[in-house]
Amino acid sequence: MPVSEKTGSTFAVILATRNRPNDAVRAVRSILASPLRFTLTIVDQSDNSESSDALMHFVNDSRVRILKSSNVSLARTRNLR
C-alpha cells in the first residue's frame, strides 16, 4: 500500500516546462501513473502553443491544473498561485 494511502496524505507536484511538448507529455503520463494521491500543477512557460496544445489532453483529469506563465524562471514558477 502506498504511503499516501496509509497516511491520507496528498502530495503537490509542480512541473515547469518550456518549449518541450513531448517531454512534458511523457513526464505528465509518468506522474499520472503513480499510485500516490497528488495534485499536479503544470506551469507552461513556452513561447509558442505547442506545449499547451499537447498538454490539453490532460485538462479533464481532476488531479491536473495547467497554468500558462510568461515568467521564465524556475524560482518564479515555484511561487505562482
N, C-alpha and C positions, 0 to 999 in steps of 0.2 A: 504494500500500500504506500503510495507517495506521501511524503511529509505533509504536503498541503491538505491531504485528505485526513490525516491523523490529527492535525492541529487546527484545521479550519482556516488556515492562512491563505491569503490571496497575494500573489506576487505581482508587482508592477514591472513591466518590461518596456523599455524605451528603445526604439530602433531609429537611428538617424540615417538618412540616405541622401545621396546627391548624384544624380545622373547615372545610376546603376540599376536600371529596372529589373534585369534578370537576376542580379544578386539579391536585390530586395525581395523579390518574389520567392526565391529559394530560401532566404532567411525566414520570411513570414511562414512559409509552409512548414519549416522545421520547428519553429516556435509553436505553431498551432497543433502540431503532432504531440506535444508534450502532455503527459498525463496530469501535470500540476494545474492548479487553479491560478489563473493570471488574467491581467488585463494587458493588452498590447497597444502602446501608443506609437504610431509610426509618424516621424517628422520628415516630410519630404522637402528638402532644400534645393531641389533640382531647378535648373534654369530653363527647362523645357517640360513638356507634358508627358513624356514617355513613362517616367516612373509613376506618376499619378494615374495614368491610363492603365498601366499594368497592375497597380495595387487596387483598382476599383473592384476586382474580383472578390475582395475580402470585406467590403463595406457592410455586408449583411450579417457578418459574424458579430455577435453581441460583445465579444471579448476584444474587438479591434476598434481603435479610433485612429483616423488619419488626419493629420494636420499639415497644411501647406505653410511653409515659412520662407521668407526671403532672407532670414538670418543665416549666414553660412558660418556656423561656429558650433562645435560640439558643446562647449560650456553654455552657450545661449540656449541650445536645444534642450539641455537638461533642466533649464529654468522656465520653459514655456508652460503655460497653464491652459 
